[in-house]
Amino acid sequence: MEKIMQYLWQWRLYGSPDKRLTDGRALRIIDPGRLNTDSGPDFFNAKLEIDGTLWAGNVELHLKASDWHRHGHRRDRAYDSVILHVVGVNDSAITRTDGSAIPQLHLPFDAEIASRYRMLSESSRPLRCQEWLPELSRLHLADWIDSAAMERLTAKARRVEETLRYTNGDWSQTTFITIARALGFGLNGEPFEQLARCVPVSVAARHSDSLFQLEALLLGQAGLLGDIDRSDTYALSLADEYSFLAHKYSLTPLPAHIWKMSRTRPGNSPCRRIALLARLTADMGSLMSRMLDCKGDVDSLADLFVCRFDGYWSQHYSLSVAAARPAPNALSADMARTLILNTAPPLYYAYGALRGIPEMQEMAQDLLMALPPERNTVTRFWEQTAGICAANALESQGLLQIRRNYCEARECLRCRFGHRAIRQSVK
């Protein structure tokens, strides 16, 4: 129960800042202080005004005033700095080690607050705040969804910045790694990133005029040319070419077992996605500069990412596995938009932040607003459970962030939906 009091005090959910102490003196709460997660008083550096006098110090909270004695604070000098004791039940006066009285505030909370707090902190329901969401205004819903989307975008941009540090400031290599990871579409994201990290863009650029050599380089580095059907002449020629390139550039392939094959649709097979990465690498030249030239335009970005296979890959989903019918489309329209969503906005945002170009950061946000909302298990969850529908990719990214980082992580008390649910129950 003390945690409820700490939560209410931390977030100023105590109504008016003007109160009366248990001895009748006037109290004005200027700053509740900073929550202490270690030993000692609950809040540091609070600022209060008591009968016109400014006080600065620490605050301790207890469900019952007598808990001060039960916890031994009366004999602990660490608590002599306490300038206010906040209690839910006023059943005792309290003192410091020298016997001086400590101002005390009686701050009870009702059963509804306790009920909502427990539900948000202990319930096993998929959406703990479900029954209170209808109480929230459209403004509050939209504000948190948009803020969560920006939280997600900045996290992705930080990943780009970390990759840029890894590549010693090489934007082409960083863009290559970012696009490769996105081509993994979650399931094979990590293997694709490993692949892009072990293939220098400078090496790939030397062979950008030969799609065959790029396929051999990438498939070979992925470790996928080691065990192939000897009757597949194209696969054999790729393996021979990779052997030459590996010797020339002193390359070591990744282990083949890192790729997840069993849960992928034929069109999403790692081999086919790597063939697409080779095509993008050949067609895009300087990756980042081409994306910057698009200036956040969805159609221009689609022209970069949407391509068709011809030859071997228009007839195969994987090495030596022929398609039942021709499959020239490298990506569906939905997957192309997903690829744009997961690459362009983070790259734009990171580039703008590091180069001091706020217009680039705004471009990243505008691009998300221009893209249609994602259709996946998370967006369907919000629609079916709470009736919340995303209008664009910015909102679907926000809903994804809230679901993954707050609902599933059981961080409901840090979520603005949960916080608002408690705030609205405060009288």
C-alpha positions as CSV (number, residue, x, y, z in Angstrom):
1,M,0.0,0.0,0.0
2,E,2.9,2.3,0.6
3,K,3.8,2.0,-3.1
4,I,0.4,3.4,-3.9
5,M,1.2,6.4,-1.7
6,Q,4.6,6.8,-3.3
7,Y,3.1,6.7,-6.8
8,L,0.5,9.3,-5.9
9,W,3.1,11.6,-4.3
10,Q,5.7,11.2,-7.1
11,W,3.1,12.1,-9.8
12,R,1.4,14.8,-7.7
13,L,-1.9,13.0,-7.7
14,Y,-2.9,14.5,-4.3
15,G,-5.2,17.2,-5.6
16,S,-4.4,20.8,-4.6
17,P,-0.9,21.6,-3.5
18,D,-2.3,23.6,-0.6
19,K,-2.9,21.4,2.4
20,R,-3.1,21.5,6.2
21,L,-0.7,19.6,8.5
22,T,-2.0,17.5,11.3
23,D,-1.1,20.3,13.7
24,G,-3.1,22.8,11.7
25,R,-0.3,24.7,10.0
26,A,-0.6,25.6,6.3
27,L,1.4,23.5,3.9
28,R,2.1,24.2,0.2
29,I,3.8,21.5,-1.8
30,I,6.1,23.2,-4.3
31,D,8.1,20.1,-5.4
32,P,7.5,16.6,-4.1
33,G,11.1,15.7,-4.7
34,R,12.8,12.8,-6.4
35,L,11.9,9.2,-5.7
36,N,14.7,7.3,-3.9
37,T,15.1,3.7,-5.1
38,D,17.8,2.9,-2.5
39,S,17.8,2.9,1.3
40,G,16.8,6.0,3.2
41,P,13.9,8.4,3.0
42,D,11.4,7.8,0.1
43,F,11.9,11.2,-1.6
44,F,15.0,13.5,-1.8
45,N,15.2,17.2,-2.3
46,A,11.5,18.1,-1.8
47,K,10.6,21.8,-1.5
48,L,7.7,22.8,0.8
49,E,6.3,26.0,2.3
50,I,5.1,25.7,5.9
51,D,3.3,28.7,7.3
52,G,5.2,30.9,4.9
53,T,8.6,29.4,5.5
54,L,10.4,27.6,2.7
55,W,11.7,24.1,3.6
56,A,14.0,21.9,1.5
57,G,14.7,18.3,2.5
58,N,13.4,14.7,2.3
59,V,10.0,13.2,2.6
60,E,9.0,9.8,4.1
61,L,5.7,8.1,3.4
62,H,3.9,5.4,5.5
63,L,0.5,3.8,5.4
64,K,0.3,4.4,9.2
65,A,2.1,7.1,11.1
66,S,3.1,4.5,13.7
67,D,5.1,2.7,11.0
68,W,7.8,5.3,11.6
69,H,8.4,3.8,15.0
70,R,7.9,0.2,13.8
71,H,10.6,0.7,11.1
72,G,13.0,2.1,13.6
73,H,13.3,5.6,12.0
74,R,13.1,7.4,15.3
75,R,16.6,6.0,16.1
76,D,18.1,6.3,12.6
77,R,20.0,9.5,11.8
78,A,19.5,8.9,8.1
79,Y,15.9,10.1,8.7
80,D,16.8,13.3,10.6
81,S,16.7,15.1,7.2
82,V,13.0,14.4,6.8
83,I,11.0,17.6,6.6
84,L,7.6,15.9,6.1
85,H,6.0,12.6,7.0
86,V,3.0,11.7,4.7
87,V,0.6,9.1,6.1
88,G,-2.6,7.4,5.1
89,V,-3.6,6.9,8.7
90,N,-2.7,9.4,11.4
91,D,-2.3,7.3,14.5
92,S,0.8,8.7,16.1
93,A,3.1,11.7,16.3
94,I,6.7,11.1,15.2
95,T,10.1,12.6,16.1
96,R,13.7,12.7,14.9
97,T,16.6,11.2,16.9
98,D,16.9,14.4,18.9
99,G,13.3,14.4,19.9
100,S,12.2,17.2,17.6
101,A,8.8,16.8,16.0
102,I,8.5,16.2,12.2
103,P,5.6,17.9,10.3
104,Q,3.0,15.4,9.3
105,L,0.5,15.3,6.5
106,H,-2.6,13.1,6.6
107,L,-3.1,12.1,2.9
108,P,-5.7,9.3,2.7
109,F,-6.7,7.7,-0.6
110,D,-10.0,6.0,-1.4
111,A,-10.7,2.4,-2.4
112,E,-11.1,3.1,-6.1
113,I,-7.5,4.4,-6.4
114,A,-6.2,1.3,-4.6
115,S,-8.3,-0.9,-6.8
116,R,-7.0,0.7,-10.0
117,Y,-3.4,0.6,-8.8
118,R,-3.6,-3.1,-8.0
119,M,-5.3,-3.9,-11.3
120,L,-2.5,-2.0,-13.2
121,S,0.3,-3.6,-11.2
122,E,-0.9,-7.1,-10.6
123,S,-3.6,-8.2,-13.1
124,S,-2.8,-11.0,-15.5
125,R,-5.2,-9.6,-18.2
126,P,-3.8,-8.9,-21.6
127,L,-4.8,-5.2,-21.3
128,R,-5.0,-4.2,-17.7
129,C,-6.5,-0.8,-18.3
130,Q,-9.2,-2.0,-20.7
131,E,-12.2,-1.1,-18.6
132,W,-11.0,2.5,-18.1
133,L,-9.8,3.3,-21.6
134,P,-13.3,4.5,-22.6
135,E,-13.0,7.2,-19.9
136,L,-10.0,8.7,-21.7
137,S,-10.6,11.6,-24.2
138,R,-9.5,11.3,-27.8
139,L,-6.9,13.9,-27.1
140,H,-5.3,11.9,-24.3
141,L,-5.4,8.7,-26.5
142,A,-3.8,10.5,-29.5
143,D,-1.2,12.3,-27.4
144,W,0.2,9.1,-25.9
145,I,0.0,7.1,-29.2
146,D,1.9,9.9,-31.0
147,S,4.4,10.2,-28.1
148,A,5.0,6.4,-28.1
149,A,5.6,6.5,-31.8
150,M,8.3,9.1,-31.4
151,E,9.7,7.1,-28.5
152,R,10.0,4.1,-30.9
153,L,11.4,6.2,-33.7
154,T,14.1,7.7,-31.5
155,A,15.0,4.3,-30.2
156,K,15.4,3.1,-33.8
157,A,17.5,6.2,-34.7
158,R,19.8,5.4,-31.7
159,R,20.4,2.0,-33.2
160,V,21.4,3.7,-36.4
161,E,23.7,5.9,-34.5
162,E,25.3,2.9,-32.7
163,T,25.8,1.2,-36.1
164,L,27.3,4.4,-37.4
165,R,29.9,4.3,-34.6
166,Y,30.6,0.7,-35.4
167,T,31.3,1.6,-39.0
168,N,33.5,4.6,-38.0
169,G,31.0,7.1,-39.5
170,D,30.4,5.3,-42.8
171,W,26.8,6.1,-43.8
172,S,26.9,3.7,-46.8
173,Q,27.8,0.7,-44.6
174,T,25.3,1.9,-41.9
175,T,22.5,2.1,-44.4
176,F,23.4,-1.3,-45.9
177,I,23.3,-2.9,-42.4
178,T,20.0,-1.1,-41.6
179,I,18.3,-2.3,-44.8
180,A,19.7,-5.8,-44.4
181,R,18.3,-6.1,-40.9
182,A,14.9,-4.8,-42.1
183,L,14.8,-7.5,-44.9
184,G,14.9,-10.1,-42.1
185,F,11.4,-8.9,-41.2
186,G,11.9,-9.8,-37.5
187,L,12.5,-13.6,-37.8
188,N,15.8,-13.3,-39.6
189,G,16.7,-9.8,-38.6
190,E,19.8,-10.7,-36.5
191,P,21.3,-13.0,-39.2
192,F,20.8,-10.4,-41.8
193,E,22.5,-7.8,-39.7
194,Q,25.4,-10.2,-39.1
195,L,25.7,-10.7,-42.8
196,A,25.7,-7.0,-43.6
197,R,28.4,-6.4,-41.0
198,C,30.7,-9.0,-42.5
199,V,30.4,-7.8,-46.1
200,P,32.2,-4.4,-46.5
201,V,30.2,-2.1,-48.8
202,S,33.5,-1.2,-50.4
203,V,33.9,-4.8,-51.5
204,A,30.3,-5.0,-52.8
205,A,30.8,-1.7,-54.7
206,R,33.6,-3.2,-56.7
207,H,31.2,-5.7,-58.1
208,S,28.1,-3.6,-58.3
209,D,28.1,-4.0,-62.1
210,S,27.6,-7.8,-61.7
211,L,24.5,-9.0,-60.0
212,F,25.8,-12.5,-60.3
213,Q,28.9,-11.7,-58.3
214,L,26.9,-9.8,-55.6
215,E,24.6,-12.8,-55.2
216,A,27.6,-15.1,-54.9
217,L,29.3,-12.8,-52.4
218,L,26.2,-12.4,-50.2
219,L,24.9,-16.0,-50.4
220,G,28.4,-17.3,-49.8
221,Q,29.0,-15.0,-46.8
222,A,25.6,-16.1,-45.4
223,G,27.0,-19.7,-45.4
224,L,24.2,-20.9,-47.7
225,L,26.4,-22.2,-50.6
226,G,28.1,-25.0,-48.6
227,D,25.6,-27.8,-49.2
228,I,23.9,-27.5,-52.5
229,D,22.3,-29.8,-55.1
230,R,25.0,-30.8,-57.6
231,S,22.5,-30.8,-60.4
232,D,21.7,-27.1,-59.9
233,T,24.2,-25.5,-62.3
234,Y,23.4,-21.9,-61.3
235,A,23.9,-22.7,-57.6
236,L,27.2,-24.5,-58.4
237,S,28.4,-21.5,-60.4
238,L,27.6,-19.2,-57.4
239,A,29.6,-21.5,-55.1
240,D,32.6,-21.4,-57.4
241,E,32.4,-17.6,-57.7
242,Y,32.2,-17.2,-53.9
243,S,35.2,-19.5,-53.5
244,F,37.1,-17.1,-55.7
245,L,35.9,-13.9,-54.0
246,A,36.4,-15.4,-50.5
247,H,40.0,-16.1,-51.3
248,K,40.5,-12.7,-53.0
249,Y,39.1,-10.7,-50.0
250,S,40.0,-13.2,-47.2
251,L,36.3,-13.7,-46.3
252,T,35.0,-16.2,-43.7
253,P,31.3,-17.2,-44.1
254,L,28.7,-17.2,-41.4
255,P,27.5,-20.6,-40.1
256,A,24.4,-21.7,-42.0
257,H,22.5,-22.7,-38.9
258,I,21.9,-19.1,-37.8
259,W,19.2,-18.8,-40.5
260,K,15.6,-19.7,-39.5
261,M,14.0,-21.6,-42.3
262,S,11.1,-23.6,-40.8
263,R,8.7,-20.7,-40.0
264,T,9.1,-18.8,-43.2
265,R,6.8,-18.7,-46.2
266,P,8.5,-19.6,-49.5
267,G,8.6,-16.0,-50.6
268,N,10.3,-15.0,-47.4
269,S,13.1,-17.5,-47.6
270,P,16.5,-16.2,-46.6
271,C,18.0,-17.1,-50.0
272,R,15.4,-15.1,-51.8
273,R,15.7,-12.1,-49.5
274,I,19.5,-12.2,-49.9
275,A,19.0,-12.2,-53.6
276,L,16.9,-9.1,-53.2
277,L,19.6,-7.5,-51.0
278,A,22.0,-8.1,-53.9
279,R,19.7,-6.5,-56.3
280,L,19.2,-3.5,-54.1
281,T,22.9,-3.2,-53.5
282,A,23.5,-3.2,-57.3
283,D,20.7,-0.8,-58.1
284,M,21.0,1.7,-55.3
285,G,24.7,2.7,-55.7
286,S,25.4,5.0,-52.8
287,L,22.6,3.8,-50.6
288,M,22.2,6.8,-48.2
289,S,22.5,9.5,-50.9
290,R,19.8,7.8,-53.0
291,M,17.5,7.7,-50.0
292,L,18.2,11.4,-49.2
293,D,17.4,12.3,-52.8
294,C,13.9,10.8,-52.2
295,K,13.2,13.5,-49.6
296,G,10.8,11.3,-47.8
297,D,8.5,10.8,-50.8
298,V,6.7,7.4,-50.5
299,D,6.6,6.8,-54.2
300,S,10.2,7.7,-54.8
301,L,11.3,5.3,-51.9
302,A,9.1,2.6,-53.3
303,D,10.9,2.9,-56.6
304,L,14.1,2.1,-54.8
305,F,12.8,-0.9,-53.0
306,V,10.3,-2.4,-55.3
307,C,11.9,-4.6,-58.0
308,R,11.3,-7.7,-60.0
309,F,13.4,-10.8,-60.3
310,D,14.3,-12.2,-63.7
311,G,16.2,-15.4,-64.6
312,Y,16.9,-17.9,-61.8
313,W,15.1,-16.1,-58.9
314,S,11.9,-15.5,-60.9
315,Q,11.6,-19.3,-60.9
316,H,13.0,-20.2,-57.4
317,Y,12.2,-19.4,-53.8
318,S,15.4,-20.9,-52.6
319,L,18.5,-22.5,-54.0
320,S,17.6,-25.6,-55.9
321,V,13.9,-25.3,-54.9
322,A,11.8,-24.4,-57.9
323,A,8.7,-22.3,-57.5
324,A,5.4,-24.0,-58.5
325,R,4.7,-21.0,-60.8
326,P,6.8,-17.9,-61.8
327,A,7.4,-15.5,-58.9
328,P,8.9,-12.4,-60.4
329,N,7.8,-10.0,-57.6
330,A,10.6,-9.6,-55.1
331,L,8.3,-8.0,-52.5
332,S,4.6,-7.5,-52.1
333,A,3.4,-3.9,-51.9
334,D,2.7,-4.3,-48.2
335,M,6.2,-5.7,-47.5
336,A,7.8,-2.9,-49.5
337,R,6.0,-0.4,-47.4
338,T,7.1,-2.2,-44.3
339,L,10.7,-2.1,-45.5
340,I,10.4,1.6,-46.1
341,L,8.9,2.1,-42.7
342,N,11.7,0.3,-40.9
343,T,14.6,1.9,-42.8
344,A,13.9,5.4,-44.1
345,P,12.4,7.2,-41.0
346,P,15.2,6.0,-38.6
347,L,17.9,6.8,-41.1
348,Y,16.4,10.3,-41.8
349,Y,15.9,11.0,-38.1
350,A,19.4,9.9,-37.1
351,Y,21.0,11.8,-40.0
352,G,19.1,14.9,-39.1
353,A,20.0,14.6,-35.4
354,L,23.7,14.1,-36.1
355,R,24.0,16.7,-38.8
356,G,21.9,19.3,-37.0
357,I,19.2,19.3,-39.7
358,P,15.8,19.4,-37.9
359,E,14.0,19.3,-41.2
360,M,15.3,15.8,-41.7
361,Q,13.8,14.7,-38.4
362,E,10.5,16.3,-39.4
363,M,10.7,14.5,-42.7
364,A,11.0,11.2,-40.8
365,Q,7.7,11.9,-38.9
366,D,6.0,13.1,-42.0
367,L,6.9,9.9,-43.9
368,L,5.4,7.8,-41.1
369,M,2.2,9.9,-41.3
370,A,2.1,9.4,-45.1
371,L,2.5,5.6,-44.9
372,P,-0.6,3.4,-44.3
373,P,-1.0,1.7,-40.9
374,E,0.5,-1.7,-40.4
375,R,-1.8,-4.7,-40.3
376,N,-0.4,-7.2,-37.8
377,T,-1.3,-9.0,-34.6
378,V,-0.7,-5.9,-32.5
379,T,-2.9,-3.5,-34.5
380,R,-5.6,-6.2,-34.6
381,F,-5.2,-6.6,-30.8
382,W,-5.9,-2.9,-30.2
383,E,-8.9,-2.9,-32.6
384,Q,-10.5,-6.0,-31.1
385,T,-9.7,-5.3,-27.4
386,A,-10.0,-1.5,-27.2
387,G,-11.6,-0.3,-30.4
388,I,-8.5,1.8,-31.2
389,C,-7.7,1.9,-34.9
390,A,-4.5,3.4,-36.4
391,A,-5.0,5.9,-39.1
392,N,-1.3,5.8,-40.4
393,A,2.0,4.2,-39.8
394,L,3.0,6.8,-37.1
395,E,0.0,5.6,-35.0
396,S,0.5,1.9,-35.7
397,Q,4.1,2.3,-34.6
398,G,2.9,4.1,-31.4
399,L,0.5,1.2,-30.7
400,L,3.2,-1.3,-31.2
401,Q,5.5,0.6,-28.8
402,I,2.8,0.7,-26.1
403,R,2.0,-3.0,-26.5
404,R,5.6,-4.2,-26.5
405,N,7.2,-1.9,-24.1
406,Y,4.4,-1.3,-21.6
407,C,1.6,-3.8,-21.8
408,E,3.7,-6.9,-22.3
409,A,6.5,-5.6,-20.1
410,R,3.9,-5.1,-17.3
411,E,4.9,-1.4,-17.1
412,C,1.4,-0.2,-16.9
413,L,2.2,2.3,-14.1
414,R,4.7,4.0,-16.5
415,C,2.2,4.0,-19.3
416,R,0.1,7.2,-19.8
417,F,-3.0,5.1,-20.3
418,G,-2.6,3.6,-16.8
419,H,-1.4,6.8,-15.3
420,R,-4.5,8.6,-16.6
421,A,-6.8,5.8,-15.3
422,I,-5.5,6.5,-11.8
423,R,-5.4,10.2,-12.2
424,Q,-9.1,10.3,-13.2
425,S,-10.0,8.4,-10.0
426,V,-8.4,11.0,-7.7
427,K,-11.0,13.2,-6.1
